[in-house]
Amino acid sequence: MALAAAITALEALFGTRFTQTRPEREAHGHSEAWFPLTPPDAVVYPETTEEVAALMKICAAEGVPVTGWGAGTSLEGHALALKGGICVDFTRMNRIVDLSAEDRLVRIQPGLTREELNTELRATGLFFPVDPGANATLGGMASTRASGTTTVRYGTMRDNVAALEVVLADGRVIRTGSGAAKSASGYDLTALFLGAEGTLGLITELTLRLHGQPEAISSAVCAFDTLEAAVETVQTTIQMGIPMARIEFVDEEIARIFNAINGTHLPEKPHLMIEFHGSDATVAEDSRRFGEVVADMGGADFQWATTTEDRNRLWKMRHEAYLACLASRPGSMGLITDVCVPISRLPEAVERGREMIAKAGLVGPILGHVGDGNFHAILLLRRDDAGELAKAKEVAHDLAHMALEMGGTITGEHGIGAGKRGLMAAEHAAAWQVMGQLKAALDPQGLLNPGKIVPGPEDAA
């Protein structure tokens, strides 16, 4: 009865922007990973903060769950409506509200994607650097505290969001942060909502920090006999103070897949993919010094991407590695897991991860962000093979515990969602219960994205 009352009120408020059709519900019940179809009861397309606030007041009055939706590119089931209820699709809230080029700040609605923003910024000489690969919405990227290939130089969403507007579970609208370069004023509520995955509030506006477009860019790929040599190359490069904009690694299996799918001719060895940003002079000098380090470490088959087209092709190949892996095993689905360890432990972590995958009898190429110790295992599974899925979940579980043993974290950038909620106690111990207390204070009915991140009744201490 409560759901029916909420549906009646929302349909009256949103008209044709409210839907319960099966195709719309199923489109918002899919995940890019292994999770089963989990459709919400209805989908709503708001266009303003006021509409989101009105929606939340209705759902709070009736006790109906609410889950936010951006582009649907998350990998741990973040946006699946596990308890049913209303899915709030933010794709119509996709405007640039205000641009202050002088302050290098832009205010946007959450449904704007990173590629759309950077297209609009081209004429300003500025760009937004956080690049998770997928063309995700910026609201979704904030909600998952996303990062990606450029983190080694520009940081994560945590470093590039200055302020937020958030609708709370009871419909109140608050603003966090400011346009100032720094602040010592009270609790950092902006940081609280970044990475909360929509469990504490719905983000309806973001103020983002922008960066100057580099005058020159240089990219390259090079091969190593071992991952240890590749990681040591990166460590030496960092210690020498050579600023890298991107530094990625792929294992020999990924190199083989690239060759088969993209027609490249990479040696079937571990590879580094590197990019430098700066002036013509600094990029040339950084590239030269990096090349010397690679030579000292035994790197070979050095290939520079000398044109914009070559660079775009190189990074498109890297960003589409997941799709290439799926294509390499037709009919498969992916269970993608990520962990992050201290950089010095990365070679050991990757090697142990490969041993776990092989022992389980699974196919699982590995790649990642060597500049920050974050790597991904793409476990390729036969659809409808419950045995393989169970083995893959066990491998993901063991990888997470290995990362904790090494002083790392169960996820560097994919987030928790539903997939890693069961590992939170192992990483955070009593602090996980504190997260639950924060959730209870801001969302006492547990309506916002239920079943994600925080403890539930079954996890009571």
N, C-alpha and C positions, 0 to 999 in steps of 0.2 A: 504493500500500500504506500509506503514511503517513497519507493522508487517511482511508482505511478504518479504520485502527486508532484514529484520533482520534474518528471518528464512533461507533465501537463504545463507546468509553469515555464519550463525552459523552451518548450515549443512555442508558447505564446510570446516569449521574449525574443527568440532568435528567428522564428519563421522558417524560411527555407534553408537557413544556416544551421538548423538542427536536423539530424537524420538518424533513423534507426534501420536504414536499409541494410540488407545482408552484405552486399558488396562493400559498402563503406565500413561497416563494423569489422568485417574480415580483413580489410586493408589496414585497419588499425589494430589488428590482433596478431599480425605477423612480426617476426624478428629476422634480422640478417643472420642469425646463428641457429642453434639447434632447438630452440624452445618451441613447444607445440603451439598451434593456433589458440589464441586467448582473446577473443573479441570482447570489447566493452558492450554495455547495454545500449549506448547511444554515443554519437559524436557531435560535437558543437564546434563551430568556427567563429570565434569572437573576432572583433576588429578594433576594440578599444579596451583600455584598462577598466573603464566603468562597467563594460559588459562582463569582464572576468570577475569583477567584484560582485556584481549582481548574481552571477552564476554561483559563486561560492556561498553567498548568503542563502540562496535557495537550497543548495546541497547541504549546508550546515544545518539548516532548519529541519531537513528531512533525514539527515544521517546517511547521505548517499556518497560513496567514494568518488574521488576525482583524480584522474591521472593526466598529466601533460603529455603533449606529443609535438615533436619538431619535424625532423626528416625521417625518423625511424631507423637511423643508422647505428644505434648503439648495439653493443655486442653481449651484454649480460642481462637482457630482458628488462632493461630499465623502464621502458614505456609501455609494457604490457599491463593491462588492467586485471591483475590477479584476482581481485575481489569484485570484478564487474564495475557497474556504475558508469560515470560519464568520462569520456575521453575529450580533452580540450585540445583541439588542433590549432596551433598558432600560426599556420602558414599564411593566413590573411593579415596577420599583424607583421608586416614585412617592410615598413617604411623607415627611412632615415629621418629622424625627428629634427636633429640639429647637428651641424658640422662647424667646429671651431678649429680651423686649420692652424691658426696662430698658437693655440694651446695644445694642438695635436690630440684633440678629443672629438669623439663623435657619439651622439645619442641615437640609439636605434630601438626599434621594436624587436621582440625576440624571434620572430619568424623569418627574419632576413638571414640568408645564408652567407657564409664567409666569401664565397666567390662573387655573389651579387654585390656585397659591400666593396670588395677590392675593384670590381669593375667600375663602380661609381666613383671610387677614389683616384682613378688613374690620372685625371687631369690636375689633381691637387699636389702631386709629388709625394703623397703619403700612402701607406698601406697598412693593413692589419696582418701581423705575421703568424699567428697561431695556425698551424696547418696539420690537422689530424688525418689528412688524406681524403676522407669522405667530404662531400660538399654539405656538411651539416649546418643546421641552423645555429646561430650564435647564442640563442637562448638555451638550446640543448647543450652546446659546448660549455656554457657557463654552469649549467646544472650538473654536468659530469666532471667539471674541472679539467677539461680536455687539454691535451698537449699534442705533440707530434714531432715531425721531422726537424722543425726549427727551434725546438726547446733549448738546445745547447747554447744558442745565442740570444733568443728573445724571450725565453721563459714560457710558462704555461698560462692558461686563462687566469689563474690566481694573480699573476703579475701584470695582466693586461686589462683587467676590469677595474675601473675607478669607482663606479657607483651602480646601484641597482634601484629599480622600483619593483616592489613585490606585493602581491595580494596574499594575505594570510588566510588561514583556514576558516576564519569567521567573517571574511569579506573585507576586513580593514586593509587599507593601502598604506604602505610605508615606503620611505626612501632611505637608502643606506649609502654612506660614502658621499663624495662631493667631487667637484672639478679641480680641487686643489692638488698640488703635487704630493702633499703629505698631510697627515693629521694625527694628533694625539688625543682625539676627542672621543672618549668612551669606548665601549666594546666595538670590535671590528665586525659588525653585522654583515658587511659585504662578504667577508671571508666565510662567515657561517653559512650563507646560502649557496656559495660556490661549492659545487660538489655534493650538495644535499639531495640531488636527483629528484627535486620536486616533492620531497617528503615534508618540508617545512613551509613552503609557500610556492606560489606560481610567479615566476619572473615575467614582468610585463614591459620592462624597459631596461636597457643597459647603457652605461657610459663606458666607452672603450678607449684605451690608450693606443694611439697610432704611432707609426715610425716612418722615418724618411725612406723613400724608395732608393735603394743603392744605385750609385752611379755605374758601377760595374759588377758583374756576376761571373763567376767561373765555377764550373762543375767538372767532376771527373769520377771515374771508377777504376779500381785497381784490385788485383788478385793477390792472395797470400796463401802460402802452403798450409798455415794453421790459423785458427781463430786467435790463439794466444798472440801470434805475431801481429795480427790486425789490431787487437786491443792495445798491445804495447805501443804500437804506432800512434794510436789516439792519445794514450796517456802522455807520451813524450810530446806530442803536438800541443796538448793543453799546458803541460809544464813549461814549454818554451814560450807560452803566451801568444800563440798563433790563433787568432779568433776564427772559429769555424761557424758558418751559418747553419749547416746541416752535416751530420756525420752518421751514416747508417751502415749496418752490416747485413749481409745475407749469407746463408750457408751454401754449401756446394749443391744441395738439392734444389734450393731456390734458383741458383745459377743455371742448373740444368733445365728447370721449368721455364725460366726466361728464354733460354735458347729455343726450346720447343714451341713455345706459344708466341714469342715476339720476333723470332728469326734472328736473334743476336748470336754472337759467337764468343761468349764468355768462357774462359776456362772453368771447368767444373771444380772450383775451389771456393773457399770463403772469399768474399769481396767486401771492400769498403766503397761507399758512395759518398762523395764529399762535395760541399759547395762553400764558396767564399763570397762575402759581400763587402763592398767598400768603394774606394776610388779606383781608377785605372791603375795607379801606381801601387796602392796597398794590396789590391787583389793580385797583381802580378808578383809582388814580393812574397805574399803569403803562399801563393801557389808554388813558387820556386822553393821556399823553405820546406813546405810540406813534401814536395817531391824528393828533397834530399833525405827527409826522415824515412819516407817509404823505401828509398833505395837502401838506406842503412839497415832497415828491418827485413830486407829480402822480398819486398813487394815487387810485382811484375805486371806486365800487360796493362800499363798505365794508359788510359784513354781519356783525353780531355774532350768535353762537350763545348765546342768553341762558338756555336751559334745559339740563338734563342730557341730555335727549333730543336736542336740537339739536346739542350737542357730540358726543355719541356718533355721531349720524348723519354729522356732518362728518368725524370721524376714521375712521369705518368706510369712508366713501367713499374717503378717502386710502389707507387700508391695503389696500383691495381694488382699487386702481388697476390692478394687473397683470391681475386677472381681468376687469376692465372692458375693458382693452385687447384681451385675447384675444376677448372677446365682440364687440368692434367689428369684428373680422375673423374671422367664423365659420370653424372648421376649421383655424385657425392654431396654431402653437406659438411659444413665446418663447425667444429667446436674450437673457437679461438680463445686462448687464454694468455694473459700477460702477467709477468712479475717484474719486480725491479730490485736490483741488488747493488751494493757498492761496486763501482767500476772494476776495482781490483779483483773482485770475485766473479766477474762476468764469464770469463772462459770456463772456469770450473762449473758454474751454474749451467751454462749451455751444454757442456759435455755430459753432466749428470742428467740434464733434461733429455738429451738424445738417448741416453741409456735407458731411461724410464720408458720412453716412447717405443724403443726397439723391444724391450722386455715385454711390453704389452701387446706386441705384434701389430702396432698401428703405423700408419703413414703420417708423419708430422714434420714438415719443413719448419725451419726456425729463421727468424729475422728480427731486427730490432734497432733501437736507438743506442748505439754504442757509446755516444757521448754522455749519456746519463744512466747507463746500466740497465735499461729497460728492454726486455725481449719478449717476443710473441711466438708461441707454438701454434701452428695451424694444423689441427688434428682433422684429417680428412676421413669421413666416416660414410659407410654405405647407409643410405636411407632405410629406415625401418629395420635396422639391425640393432636390436636392443643390447646385444652383447657388446658390440663395438662402442656404443654410447656409454654403457656402464664402465668399460675400460678407460674411455677418454675422460670421463668424470673423475675417475680414480687418479689418472695421471695429472689432471689439473689440480686436484687436491694435494697430491704429493709435491708438485712443483711449488705450490704456495707455501707449504710447510718448509721446503728446502730454502726458499727465499727468506723466510723468517729466521731460520737457523743461521743464515749468513748475515743477519742484521738488516735485511731488506723489508719489502712490503709485498702483500698479496696481489697488488695491482698498481702499476705505475701510471696508467692512463685510461684503461677501459672502464674502471669504476666497479661498483659492487652490484647494483641492481638486485635481481633475484638470484643470479648465478653464484655469487660469492658471499652472500649474506651469512651462510653457515660457517664461514671462516673468520668472521669478525672477532669473535671471542678469543680466538687463538692469537690474533695480532694485538688487540686492544685491551683484553682482560677487563678490569673494572671500568675502564674508560668507555667501553661499549655500553654499559648500563647508564653512564652519564649521558651518552648520546640519546639513549631512550628517554631519559628524563627531560632533555631539551625538546625532544619530539612531543612528549606529553604536555609540556608547558605551552607550546605553540599550536598544537593540534590535538587537544584532549580527546576528541572522538576518533582519532586515527583515520581520518578521511583521505588525506593527501598521499597518493601513491602507496597504498598499504601493501605490506609484505616485502618492502625493500629496506635495505641498510640496517635499520634499528631492530633491537630485540622485540619479539612478540611474546604473548603469554606463555608459549612453549619454551621460551628461553629464560624464564624468570630464575633469578639466582636463588 
